[in-house]
Amino acid sequence: MLQGNPSIQGAVPANWNIFPEFFLTDGKASANVHLKGDISLYGGGEVTGPLLRNGQTIKLWNTDNGAYGTDNGQRLYQTHPWVLGVRKDGTAFGILFDSPWKSQLTTNTDKIEFNTQGALFRVFVIDRKSPQDVLKGLAELTGTIEMPPLWALGYHQCRFSYGTEKRVREIAGTFREKQIPCDAIWMDIDYMDGYRVFTFNKTNFPNPRQLNADLHAKGFHSVFMIDPGVKFDTTYAVYRSGTAKDVWVKDTAGREYHGKVWPGDCAFPDFTMPRTRQWWAGLYRDFMKNDMDGIWNDMNEPAVNDNELAQDLRLGTMPYNTPHRGGGGLPAGPHLLYHNAFGRLMVQATRQGVMAAKPDKRPFVLTRANLLGGQRYAATWTGDNWASEKFMKLSVPMSITLGLSGQPFSGPDIGGFLGNTSADLWAKWLGFGVFLPFARGHACAGTNDKEPWAFGDSIETTSRIAIERRYRLLPYLYTLFYNAHETGLPLMCPVFFDDPEDIRLRAEEQVFLLGKHLLVVPSFAKDPELPKGIWERLNLVDGDESDPYQAKLFIKGGSIIPAGKIIQNTNEKSVEQLTLFICLDSTGKASGELYWDAGEGWGFKNGNYSLLRFQATEKNGVTRINLTSRRGRYNINKDIHQVKAVVVKNGQVYSGLINLKKGELKTAGS
């Protein structure tokens, strides 16, 4: 989970009062942390239920959990043994239980309990002045996300499955014909030859390289699914290669372990072994020659279909005692130890392979299963949700909680994956889903079409407005991703981040902050608790104020939010027409920043980026907007052709073109 090998460098402070108690019973380790006072608890990663985790129990055992039905959603696809506590005065602490063993985490108001099925473990405690500072400390231990390619911030469209190259081209063409922005089309498992990973169906996907070239010509990127299960087929090159390299998981008798997944009987790579990860990474070299842009790792809990067994024998994965051989610092151990790490080790190898295949590109990898710290290798989505209002509303605290647990790049299947989606549900969900860090529409086989135009002309217009709003905010989103990359802070934040001492906000889970400056209120929100202070309504696109499905946006007093023009994909120049939305605080001041770079590649690591800081000050009815600092060598001037300032004050809007060297805008009087 951790990066490096952190250790205590000095004595514990004299006033330190968070001490874990350790227990070992029949070889199973546990730890308790007793709490005093009024403390709000959060975290645990990918969880169902409320944002506020006081009185909650989760099971940390990565599970293929369609509609979150197994164990009433107490265990999902990922493991984050992490708790964030916020005291009454707004100071905060974090507790990281450093164990991947099968476990259970209970967060009661007076005691946190972490019980495992395995060996003793370390506990890391972070105690700082704010929850934001605690999350920075978590990032110091577990790392931050890498800077994603700009296209990954666009809107994504997926289905299980777009079954032919023809259908993929139809979907891409319809987006462009209808002028609905989109950056990525996704290929689920039906592109494969009999669900064999790293292959293509010669009938339905005869020329994937040409398909990707055609998508690129229209401004799209492509993402292809790769599962861990490799079909047991002695004529299949990937299986033969893995057998020759001796990379497969074996059972307790030393025989190759087989489990049923989509292709039937499958062998599974033992990712605990360095040579297995190296072999897996190497498989992407030839695969990526077909010029796809991203990789989607699914079924990597790992999921196994064992429904032929009696109910009490079904595990949904490998038997607990299945051995893993380890190596490179990882000890040999049973599946009970390495199950929760399987997806994390897989995406590490996947990212390594994608980077080696396309060294000049930033990898984009999406994973279903992961372990705390795995944000270094992959983004995530919240698995196989259901098309219902319950799941729509749940998607807000789920993504917030992932952000509070070190994973800032997440989002749900917008509209719901399982079940048919109504026009009303789609419109409500997309209306706020476009403001989550990862924005993808997805649908299961056998369900209705869930593209933005699939619900009639009126909802098509609603969908276009919603997605255009996201694209206008790309400069702000990209800046937030840069901040997450640098600090570990989430993009999508609970509203109590605005004022950690405001107890009213601690349990609010209908609305959320995007960064520090933007408040998002979904159309379903009923009587939400909102932060105090100046918050002005922000409109981004013609028609967004009158459309009942669109989330309401509010800009915080004292903020400057950079926005771009409406574009159809990120190959177009978003900041060509840069808009600075300004909301002055009670003293007549505001500030903000814009991070920008080439959107791709690694030049930003060598200073080829631009970080601009803006300041606005109102005096005598005139607001002056200045560029106060500039960092980096990226020539953003070639991208920006004009700058527009929009000051929102007391419900009124004042706007005009400005020169950043000496920008002025009249904001009072006529």
Secondary structure by P-SEA (a helix, b strand, c coil): cccccccccccccccccbbbbbbbcccccbbbbbbccbbbbbbccccccccccccbbbbccccccccccccccccccbbbcbbbbbcccccbbbbbccccccccccccccbbbbbbcccbbbbbbbbcccaaaaaaaaaaacccccccccccccbbbbccccccaaaaaaaaaaaaaacccccbbbbccccccccccccccccccccaaaaaaaaaaabbbbbbbbccccccccccaaaaaaaaaccbbbcccccbbbbbcccccccccccccaaaaaaaaaaacccccccccbbbbcccccccccccccccccccccccccccccccccccccccccccaaaaaaaaaaaaaaaaacccbbbbbbbcccccccccccccccccccccaaaaaaaaaaaaaaaaacccccccccccccccccaaaaaaaacccccccbbbbbccccccccccccccaaaaaaaaaaaaaaaaaaaaaaaaaaaaaccccccccccccccccccccccccccccccccbbbbccccccccccccbbbbbbccccccccccccbbbbcccbbbbbbccccccccccccbbbbbbbbccccccccccccccccccccccccbbbbbbbbbbcccbbbbbbccccccccccccccbbbbbbbcccbbbbbbbcccbbbbbcccc
